[in-house]
């Protein structure tokens, strides 16, 4: 029997799936060939999902920490324990902190937020992932909007500013490859990519963190050649200040900052200045620096002055808001008073420093925050300072290890929901395909049952109400019944964003940035930039233990001058001011000599976990984590 559903993982593709279920209960997952975006194929991560569902490592019953040992307890006892502690701290509800991530997405996950909002608990703000970039788009254009992905086929040139298409968003990769086969030229700008040739015609290798200077050099070329239309400038603000800022530099000094050649500026100027469409793909990686927002804003400014915004075949592509097509007023209307906020990139530090009141209880769901947040050791110390910690997780992750109580959730294919995407305009109905194993329960069930045990009780609207209220949106023309029948619906968005240069600021005009910060020099004794990039076979830390090979592997450039100090026959360590991690060292001809590459997501408790070496900090805008600002060295131990 074939059932249509969709992927709820933290991925922009949000694939429409067909799940085949045998009479014996085994499942086979494939991409839906009738979905215009999914087009019948999906990634290795989805094809391996059955292994996660059936893994012997999976937690199938509530676990209570008794001293240093885990004990199985009933749901009744687990919920009573949670209720007792909530009642204990409820007189000061901001002493309870809710940390929710996007490990599983969907409308019903907002019921979690509604529960803790009604409780008056503290919550997080900012992002570990992409907030500097999306705030850059909001600063520039008043919103974050993309062209329809298929409009890439109208581009004569695609400038891929840092996205690894061999490991992320396989459907965006397919669109780029299709465009390339049709004659579109693809230019990749990145510090290093071991699959660069597969998705690009040219690769400009840039010094990590300096993308804004390369964009500024190309903008300066436009200024010097007086090649900017008054029609465009009439649709913008701050042009005079921006022009004066850029004119303080000469092209040589700008390209020296990013360590590229004059020919690289020539290539990009030619791509953007032609009277033909040039599309820009903005990767999340280039905004994971201290001045990550600035990196994105200068790239947007280049696309803007070259008349590539609001035209077919042009545009800037970045992460959209995955819930933008839904009406979430049923959640927002409940928040009557402002709540205490904790910045996610500084979560360990801010929990430790919290006063009046201090944090007494944590509830974590959809997020392996100990592994994924910067400065793992500090986050663990913060957890140790909290009286009662609940983690909702299906596996004994680094975060689950720090809990007092672990509650086992249902996973994808085991629960009903409705989701959107942060890469395209389709929304999907998530069908429940199989029953959760053991005693695993959905997050919605857990909080509904917990709410009944509180005094006064907290109630949540039933799932059907959540779905119907969310679908009552200006961007949707459908009912829940139609969505269930069809499986997916396209939201009502124009295929060309910001058409006719009409932007979402109140005055309808775009903004230019007015600052350009120098990139800080490496600290003494730590000359190499640590880039913790994505894996191909797992999303972040959603990995089974058997998939993780220890010690973790790092890569350095074959031409790196720092290799001379290292004997690969001896133990090799990756070292930052926060600590050291034993690693395997490989070399690559595709990397910038000032970088170390680490594929992120492996677990600290198994000997991995690069975030234990990365200091907590925030980006220039968006309260995002500047992971790639961390400098390290590699040495023998």
Secondary structure, 3 states (H helix, E strand, C coil): CEEEEECCCCCCCCCEEEEEECCCCCEEEEECCCCCCCCCCCCHHHHCHHHHHCCCCCCCCCEEEECCEEEECCHHHHHHHHHHHHHHHHHHHHHEEEEECCCCCCCCHHHHHHHHHHHCCEEEECECCCHHHHHHHHHHHCCCCCCCHHHHHHCCEEEEECCCCCCCCHHHHHHHHHHHHCCCEEEEEECECCCHHHHCCEEEECCCCCHHHHHHHHHHHHHHCCCCCHHHHCCEECHHHHHHHHHCCCHHHHHHHHCCCHHHHHHHHHHHHCCCCEEEEECCHHHCCCCHHHHHHHHHHHHHHCCCCCCCCCCEECCCCCCCCCCCHHHHCCCCCCCCEEEHHHHHHHHHHCCCCCCCEEEEECCCHHHHCCCHHHHHHHHHCCCEEEEECCCCCCCHHHCCEEECECCCCCCCEEECCCCCCEEEEECCCCCCCCCCECHHHHHHHHHHCCCCCCCCCCHHHHHHHHHCCCCCCCCHHHHHHHCEEECCCCCCCCHHHCCCCCCCCEECCCCCCCCCCCCCCCCEEEEEECCCCCCCCCCCHHHCCCCEEEEEECCCHHHHHCCCCCCEEEEECCEEEEEEEEEECCECCCEEEEECCCCHHHCCCHHHHCCCCCCCCCCECCHHHCEEEEEEC
